[in-house]
Amino acid sequence: MQKFTLDEISPQGLRIEYLEVQSYEMNIYLVYLATADKAGMVYDKQGHPKRFFSAGQIRETFAHCQVDRAVMKHDTPYDEMIGNPPKSADQVALPFSMALPY
């Protein structure tokens, strides 16, 4: 797995074959990208996974890119915390629109 930095994504219009928004509690989103030649998470300038705080922030960050397919996956620990059976290993990937609102 490789790292994508915002610096390498921002100046040019990157063609992204697959963009996965990983949704966590408290409005924290991480982004995983796959291009023709590499795949990995998006990192900030300090080398940490880039935290996004809204779907709009993700759309604005990648507005200049061509995104072929985008999905969102949500992970929550609450079922297991309250005694429910563990969730399945397969997470559901819901379509994620990259279109900016008017």
C-alpha positions as CSV (number, residue, x, y, z in Angstrom):
1,M,0.0,0.0,0.0
2,Q,1.3,3.4,-0.9
3,K,0.6,6.9,0.5
4,F,-1.1,9.7,-1.4
5,T,-0.3,13.2,-0.1
6,L,-2.6,16.2,-0.7
7,D,0.4,17.9,-2.4
8,E,0.5,15.3,-5.1
9,I,-3.2,15.3,-5.6
10,S,-3.9,19.0,-5.6
11,P,-1.8,20.5,-8.4
12,Q,-3.0,18.2,-11.1
13,G,-6.2,16.5,-12.0
14,L,-5.5,13.0,-10.9
15,R,-7.5,10.2,-12.5
16,I,-8.9,8.0,-9.7
17,E,-10.3,4.7,-10.6
18,Y,-11.7,4.0,-7.1
19,L,-12.3,6.3,-4.1
20,E,-13.4,4.8,-0.8
21,V,-14.6,7.0,2.0
22,Q,-14.2,5.2,5.3
23,S,-16.7,6.7,7.8
24,Y,-16.1,6.5,11.5
25,E,-17.9,7.9,14.5
26,M,-17.8,11.6,15.4
27,N,-17.8,12.8,11.7
28,I,-14.3,11.5,10.9
29,Y,-13.6,10.3,7.4
30,L,-10.5,8.7,5.9
31,V,-10.0,8.3,2.1
32,Y,-8.5,5.4,0.3
33,L,-7.7,5.8,-3.4
34,A,-6.7,3.5,-6.3
35,T,-5.3,4.8,-9.5
36,A,-3.9,2.9,-12.5
37,D,-0.5,2.3,-10.9
38,K,-0.9,2.6,-7.1
39,A,-3.4,2.4,-4.2
40,G,-3.4,3.7,-0.7
41,M,-4.6,6.1,1.9
42,V,-4.5,9.9,1.7
43,Y,-2.0,11.5,4.1
44,D,-1.5,15.1,5.4
45,K,1.8,17.0,5.3
46,Q,2.9,15.6,8.6
47,G,2.6,12.0,7.4
48,H,-0.6,11.2,9.3
49,P,-3.8,9.9,7.6
50,K,-5.7,12.9,6.5
51,R,-8.9,13.4,8.5
52,F,-11.8,14.8,6.7
53,F,-14.8,16.2,8.7
54,S,-17.6,16.2,6.1
55,A,-18.6,14.7,2.8
56,G,-18.5,18.2,1.4
57,Q,-14.9,18.6,2.3
58,I,-14.0,15.4,0.5
59,R,-16.0,16.5,-2.6
60,E,-14.2,19.9,-2.6
61,T,-10.7,18.3,-2.2
62,F,-11.2,15.9,-5.1
63,A,-13.4,18.2,-7.3
64,H,-10.6,18.7,-9.9
65,C,-10.0,14.9,-10.2
66,Q,-11.7,12.4,-12.4
67,V,-13.3,9.8,-10.2
68,D,-14.6,6.7,-11.9
69,R,-16.2,5.1,-8.9
70,A,-16.7,6.3,-5.3
71,V,-18.2,4.5,-2.3
72,M,-18.6,5.0,1.4
73,K,-18.1,2.3,4.1
74,H,-19.2,2.8,7.7
75,D,-17.6,1.1,10.6
76,T,-19.0,1.2,14.2
77,P,-17.9,-0.7,17.3
78,Y,-21.3,-0.3,19.1
79,D,-22.9,-3.7,18.3
80,E,-20.1,-5.6,19.9
81,M,-19.9,-3.2,22.8
82,I,-23.5,-3.8,23.8
83,G,-23.3,-7.6,23.5
84,N,-24.7,-8.0,20.0
85,P,-23.1,-10.6,17.8
86,P,-20.0,-9.4,15.9
87,K,-20.7,-7.9,12.5
88,S,-19.8,-9.7,9.4
89,A,-16.3,-9.3,8.0
90,D,-17.8,-7.9,4.7
91,Q,-18.7,-4.2,5.0
92,V,-21.4,-2.8,2.7
93,A,-20.1,-0.2,0.3
94,L,-22.7,2.4,-0.5
95,P,-22.4,4.6,-3.6
96,F,-21.0,8.0,-2.8
97,S,-21.7,11.0,-5.1
98,M,-18.7,13.2,-5.9
99,A,-21.0,15.9,-7.3
100,L,-20.7,19.3,-5.5
101,P,-24.0,20.9,-4.5
102,Y,-25.1,23.9,-6.4
